[in-house]
Amino acid sequence: MARIQKDLSQEQLAEAVGVTRQTIGLIEAGNYNPTIRLCIAICKELGTTLNDIFWEE
């Protein structure tokens, strides 16, 4: 998982992108459909792409 590889907690990532820790937890669990704007912010913070984080094969 990219967040863990960057050594970020859910709280740290949430603060960096302007959401709650609960939101990050829900996204990671697949129980929340984030906006494209939030997806892009998460990818920028993690230094990765939308495909790497959000594309399911």
N, C-alpha and C positions, 0 to 999 in steps of 0.2 A: 504494500500500500504506500503510495507516494507521501502521504502525510507522515507516516512513521519513518520512512527513509530520510525525510528532512528533519527528523527528530522534533516534530511539533506535536503538542497535545491538541485535542479537539478544541480546548479553550483558546489556545494560542492562535490556531487557524481561524477560529470564529472571530476573534478580536481583529485579526488582520483583514478580514473580508467584510466585517460589519454585520455579523449575525450572531445568534446565540450558540452556545455549545450544543444545546439540544438540537438545533437545526443541523449542525454538522453530523451529529450522531444519527439523526434520521436519514440524512443523505447517504451516509456510509452503510446503513442498514437496508437501504433501498426502499424506505418508507416515505420519502419526500421527493417531489419532483421540482428541483430548483429552477429558477429562471435562467435564461441564457446569460444574462448579466452576472449572476452569481457564479455560474459555471466558469465563465471567463476569469472572474476575480480569483476563484480557487486555483485555476490552472496557472495564472500568473504568479500567485503566491508560492505555488509548489514547483514552478519552473518546468511545467509539462504541457501537454496538449489536451484538447477536448477529447480526442480519440483515445488517448492513453487512459484517461480517468473515467469517461462517461460512456464509451462505446461498448456495448455488449455484443459478443459474437455468438 
